Amino acid sequence: GNQQTFPTKRGLLKVVSADLCSLPAYPVTRMLRTVAAGLVLLAASADAFQTTSLLPSSSAHRSSVASRRGVCMQAATGVADTKAELLSILKETGLGKGEESEEQAKRIDELVSKLADAGTKFDPKVADGEWALVLSRNSKGSPKLQKASNKVEQVGTSFANFDVSKGEFYNIAELFGGKGKLQATVAYGEVEGKSGKRISCDIVDASIKLWKLPTLPLPLRAKGGWLDFLYLDEDMRVTKGNRGGLFFHVRPDKLSEVYGK
């Protein structure tokens, strides 16, 4: 038969930027769609505590403390309610669910804005570990293939896992029911002057493994990217990439609680 050669970097990028809707619906093409969508998901973390020997015991002081506690409790309740509503919408519009309606899209924007107002930033200790992608929302400038990836990928098949001890995170896309895996290694660093919310992102390695075949390196490298942490806590993170895309991740054990995965 015809000899098939491994694509060059330029050829690979052409495949990634192709419009999925223009490809014929043959079995091999459907496989390439899945691989390409996975590639997109690849191309796609203390102040001193001081005490005083004597504390005021006046009723005014107690009232002030109670007031501050009340504000903190209200803020925590507000964040919890916002997260719960956001997750309920993502359950209907996440990976494999298709595009959200105009009303849902507007509400997601409002909820993300509320979470961003909570003032969280990148914290390596909180970011460390495994994160499952539940939705990738794209800007107008995102590649066409990326805009189609939500329909191809399924919740629980794409991850972005941080290893803060190495200063890296790993974008992983499982393919063909777990029989294949695409992975990109991203080196990151905290960026000064961005309120602690931004990390730089350079893709330094990428590979693909299918079935029992040897792992193949991919000529996918990129420098100069960044990621803004709009919200981060122990079980949810919302980030925005340098091309304008929004990415919603939860801890894998949260998938069972919310999505029945």
N, C-alpha and C positions, 0 to 999 in steps of 0.2 A: 504493500500500500504506500501511500504518500508518507514521506518522512516528516514528522512534526518537530519543529525546533522550539526551544524555550524562548518566550518573547523578551525583547530588549526592554530596558526601562521605559524608553519612549513608547514602544508598542504596548506595554502594560498600562501606561497611563492613558493611552487612547482607548483601550478596552474599558477602563474604569470610567472614562468620561462619556461613553456611548449612551444613547438613549435606549433604555430597556424596551420601551414600547415599540421600537422599530425592529426588534429582533424577531425572526420567525419562531414559531412555537414547536421546535423539535426537542426531543429528550436531551440531546447534548447541549442545546442552547439553554434549556431550563437549568441544567447543571451550571453552565457558565454564568447565568443570571445570579444563581445563589452564591457562587464564588465571588463574583464581582461585587455583589451587595455586601458580602463579608469584608472585602477589601476596603469598601467605603467606611465601614464601621471601625476598621483599623486606622484608616487615614484621618480617619477621624483618629495641704495641706495642713516669766510670771512676776506679775507685780508682787513686791514684798507685802506681806500681811502684817500690819502693825496693830498692836493693842495698847490701850492706855491703862494705867493702874486704877483709875477711878472713872466711872461712867456716870453721867448725869442721871438722876433718878426722878426728874421732874415728869409730870404728866405730859408736858409738851414734847419731851424727848420720846416718851413711850408712844405718843400719838404719831410722831414723825416716823418712828420705826415701823409701826403698824401700817402706816400709809404706804411706805416703801415696799413692805412685804405684799400689800394688796396689789400694788401696781405690778410687781414681779409675777404674782400669781395670775393676774389678768393677762399679762403678756404671754406667759407660758400656755395658758388656756387658749389664747388667740392663735398662737403658732400651731398647737395641736389640732385645733379645729380646721385651720387652713391646710395643714398637711392631709388631714382626713378627707377633706373635700377634693383636694388635688388628686389624691390616690384614687378616689372614686371615679373621677373623670378619666384618668389614665387607664383605668381598668377597661374603659369602653373605647379608648382611642390609642392605646399603646401599640407596640410592635405587632404586626400581623392583623391589626384591627382596621387599617385604612386611615384616611384623613379625618380629622375632627371637623365638626360643623363650624360655621362662622361664630355661632353663639358659644360653643365650647372653646374655640380658640381664644375668643375675647376673655372668657372667664379664666382660662389657664394663665393668660398674661397678667390678669389682675391678681391671681393667687401667687404667682411668682414674684410680683412686685411686693406683695405683703411679706413674703418670706425674706426677700432681700432687705426689707426694712428692719428685720430682726438684728441686723448688724453682725452676722457671723462672718468668719474669714477662713482662709486656708489654715488648717491645723494638722500637722503631720500625724499626731497621735490619733486624731479622730478619723483622718482619711485612710490610715493604714488598713490593709486587708482587702477582702473581696467585695466587689460591687457589680450588681446585675443591671444592665440597661433595660429600661422599660419604655422609653420613648426618646426619639431623636427628632426634634423639630428644626426645620431648616429655614434659612433666610432666603431671600430672593436670589442672592448670589451663589447659593449652594449648587454643586453639580447636579445634573438631572438624575444621575444614578443614585445619588444620596437621597433625593426626594422620593425615589421609588423604593428605597430599602425598607421602609416601615411595612410595606405590603408583603415583602419577601421573608424578612426575619420574623422570628417568634420570640415572645417574652421567655426569658430563661436560657437563651442561646448565645447572648452577647454580654461580655463582661469587660470591665476596666479596673484591674486589681492593682493596688498600690503596695510596693515594698519600699517603705521609707528608709530602711536601713541601707538600701542601695541607691536611693534617689531616682527610682524608676517606677513606672507603672506599665501594665501590659494590657493592650487592647486585644481581646480574644473573641473570635466568632466561631461557634460550633456549626458544622455543616452536615447535611445528610443524616440527621438524627444522631449526631455525635460521632459519626464515622470519619469525619474530617475536622480539621481545626486550622484556622488562620490566626496568626499571632504577630503583633508588632510590639517591639520594645521601645518605650518612650522615656528618654532621660529628661528630668524636669529640675527646675530650680526656682526658688522664690524670688519674685521681682520686687525691688524696692520702689517706694513711691506710689503704690497702688492700694494703699490701705490694707495690705496683707491679703488681698483677695486674689491676686494673679500669680500664676506660675508659668514659666517658659516651658515649651515643649519641643523637643527634637526627636524625630523618629530615627533611631540608631540601628535597628535590626528588624527584620521581618521574615516570616517563613510560613510554609503551608505543608500540612501533612494530611494525606488521604489514605484511608483504610490502613493496610499494613505496609504501605510503600514507605521508603525512607523520607525523612523530612527534607523538603526542598527550600533553600534560601530564596528569598524574593528581592529583587533590586529596588526596594522601596525605601527611600531615605528622604527626609525633609527636615529643614532647620528654620528657626524663626517663628514657629507657632506659639500660641499662648492659650491659656485657659483661665477664665475668671470664675471663682467660686461665689455664686450668688447666694447660695445657702448650703450649709453643712451641719449635720448633727450625727448622732451615732448610727442612724438607720436610713437617712435620706441625704442626697446631695443633688443640687441643681447647678449646672455649670454652663458657661457661654464661651464658645470658641472664637478664635480670631476671624473666622469667616462669617460669624453671626449666628451659627447654629446653637440651639439649646439642647442640653442633654440631661435626662432625668435618670438617676440611678438609685437603687435601694439595695440594702443588704440581701443576699440570697435567701436568708430565712424569712425575710419579709414577703417574698414571693408566695410562699405557702399561706401566709396569713391573709394576703390581699387578693392574690390571683389564683389561688388553688393549685399552684404549681408544685 
